[in-house]
Amino acid sequence: MIAPIEKTKRPKRIQASRRSKAALRFTPYAMAKLLFLRDIGPTEVGGFGISRADDLLLVEDIQLVEQYCTAVSVEFDDDSVADYFDRQVDCGRRPEQFARIWIHTHPGASPSPSGTDEATFERCFGGSDWCVMYILAKGGNSYARARFNVGPRCDRRLRCRTQFDCEFPASNQELWFAEYCENVSVHDPFQPQNAATAEAIEADWRWSLPAASERWPDESLEIGR
């Protein structure tokens, strides 16, 4: 007599990694400013994310420092970074609020970090207990990764989204443009920059702005307030 063959259940496939539930979030003000900075010039632009004191992964603002930018790199001025840190401390913020999230843009369609990005992330943020690198590309794709340097060192990808259920100020493109001009030195070998070119870029940008009545139909209304 032939014994019946016992059916065995196939083991469930164990996923090597699960998608992270952690998310890096931006207020509408912070995301609008970042989009503006991404599109204002032909190069990368970098800055620090300023996050809420009780929610360190919620970015409320993007702050620029003096920097030298090309289409593939951003180099911060060390003295400007030191001054930025001093100003933030004077405002009562802790380092984890203003010095842990490195944000920059890519003028191309890919948000993947380059070798230069990885080297900068390691050199400038390797000494902090935790840090985040966020990249926003021209086409709208983004990349975010957190690194933990305390204990067993590890990296973790983060989801990204804009959070609307919070108060936020109205956009201010005039102020953002002034901040860009004050801090960003563009180095484009295919388009040498001079005073006349800079004035032409500013004139083109201002001409493209909608009228104030179109931007803010009711000046007494402040979005999110």
C-alpha positions, 0 to 999 in steps of 0.5 A, a space after each residue: 500500500 502506498 502511503 499518501 503524500 502529505 501536503 506541506 505549506 510553503 513558507 511565506 517569503 520573508 522580505 529582506 527589507 520593509 518600506 519605511 513608515 518614517 517620512 520627511 515632511 515639508 510645510 507648503 511654505 517650505 516646499 514652495 520656497 524649495 521649488 522656487 530655488 530649484 527653478 530660479 537658476 541653471 545650477 544646483 542650490 543647497 541649504 539647511 532645513 529648519 524643522 519644528 522643535 517638537 517634530 524634527 522631520 517637519 521642515 518649516 523653512 529652507 535657509 541658504 548660506 553663501 555657496 558656489 554652485 555648478 550644474 553638478 555640485 554645491 560648495 558652502 562657504 565655511 565662514 557663512 555656515 558658522 555665521 548661520 549657526 550663530 544666528 540660529 542659536 541666537 534665535 533659540 534653536 537647537 542644532 538638531 533643528 537647523 543643522 541636521 537636514 541637508 537639502 539641495 536640488 538637481 537641475 536634471 531629472 534624477 534625484 539620485 545622489 552623486 559621488 560628490 553628494 555622498 562624499 559631502 554627506 560623509 565629510 560634513 555630517 558624519 560627526 553628528 548623531 543623525 542627519 538627513 540628505 534630501 534631493 529635489 530634482 527638476 522633474 519633481 522626483 525626490 530622494 531622502 535618506 537618514 543616517 544614524 551615526 550613534 551605535 550600529 551605524 545605519 542608513 534608512 530611506 525616507 518617504 517625502 510629502 508636503 503636510 498641509 494640516 498645519 499653519 504656514 505663512 504666505 509665499 514671498 518670492 521677492 524675499 526668496 529671490 533676494 536671499 538667492 542673489 545674496 548667497 548663490 554664486 553661479 559657476 556655469 562654464 557654458 554661460 559666463 556670468 557678469 553684471 549685465 547677465 545677472 541683471 538680465 536674469 533678474 529682469 526676465 524673472 520679474 517680468 514672468 511674475 504675475 501681477 500682485 492682484 493675481 498672486 494675492 487676490 485678497 491682501 488681508 488673507 494669509 494662507 494657513 492663518 
